[in-house]
């Protein structure tokens, strides 16, 4: 997994929400994030171009994760219920509840 040092508590909470969203899929987490720094692995534009190799549902999850991390995803609300599987939708709602309860009380 990731080996971040000197990570802020807010970044740790965002990462926790993202791992919930992605159902602990290490492949997707490693795609998004730098392995040793609490930052995206590359620019949002490059990530969006590279994510074309993933399924449409995985792409939506990655965009949501980018929005959680720093409003880079530009997700549209209808993508949640039109492109996500029922399990992914549930994970998305759980991740959003985690963010709300832990970062934006």
LINVEN-V298818 format. One record per residue. N is the residue number from 1. RES is the residue in one letter. PSI is psi in whole degrees, -180 to 180 (* if undefined). Layout:
# LINVEN-V298818
N,RES,PSI / N,RES,PSI
This chain:
# LINVEN-V298818
1,X,-161 / 2,X,144 / 3,X,69 / 4,X,145 / 5,X,155 / 6,X,45 / 7,X,136 / 8,X,156 / 9,X,-38 / 10,X,-41 / 11,X,-38 / 12,X,-41 / 13,X,-41 / 14,X,-43 / 15,X,-40 / 16,X,-46 / 17,X,-40 / 18,X,-39 / 19,X,-34 / 20,X,-49 / 21,X,-45 / 22,X,10 / 23,X,40 / 24,X,28 / 25,X,101 / 26,X,-33 / 27,X,-43 / 28,X,-39 / 29,X,-45 / 30,X,-32 / 31,X,-43 / 32,X,-40 / 33,X,150 / 34,X,145 / 35,X,-26 / 36,X,-6 / 37,X,144 / 38,X,76 / 39,X,166 / 40,X,156 / 41,X,-26 / 42,X,-170 / 43,X,154 / 44,X,-37 / 45,X,-43 / 46,X,-41 / 47,X,-45 / 48,X,-38 / 49,X,-40 / 50,X,-24 / 51,X,-1 / 52,X,-19 / 53,X,-10 / 54,X,162 / 55,X,165 / 56,X,-39 / 57,X,-43 / 58,X,-37 / 59,X,-43 / 60,X,-45 / 61,X,-42 / 62,X,-39 / 63,X,-40 / 64,X,-44 / 65,X,-41 / 66,X,-35 / 67,X,-40 / 68,X,-41 / 69,X,-43 / 70,X,32 / 71,X,40 / 72,X,-14 / 73,X,-34 / 74,X,37 / 75,X,147 / 76,X,139 / 77,X,-40 / 78,X,-19 / 79,X,-28 / 80,X,-46 / 81,X,-11 / 82,X,-28 / 83,X,-16 / 84,X,144 / 85,X,162 / 86,X,-40 / 87,X,-43 / 88,X,-38 / 89,X,-44 / 90,X,-44 / 91,X,-36 / 92,X,-47 / 93,X,-41 / 94,X,-42 / 95,X,-42 / 96,X,-39 / 97,X,-39 / 98,X,-47 / 99,X,-47 / 100,X,-45 / 101,X,-25 / 102,X,-19 / 103,X,-29 / 104,X,58 / 105,X,*
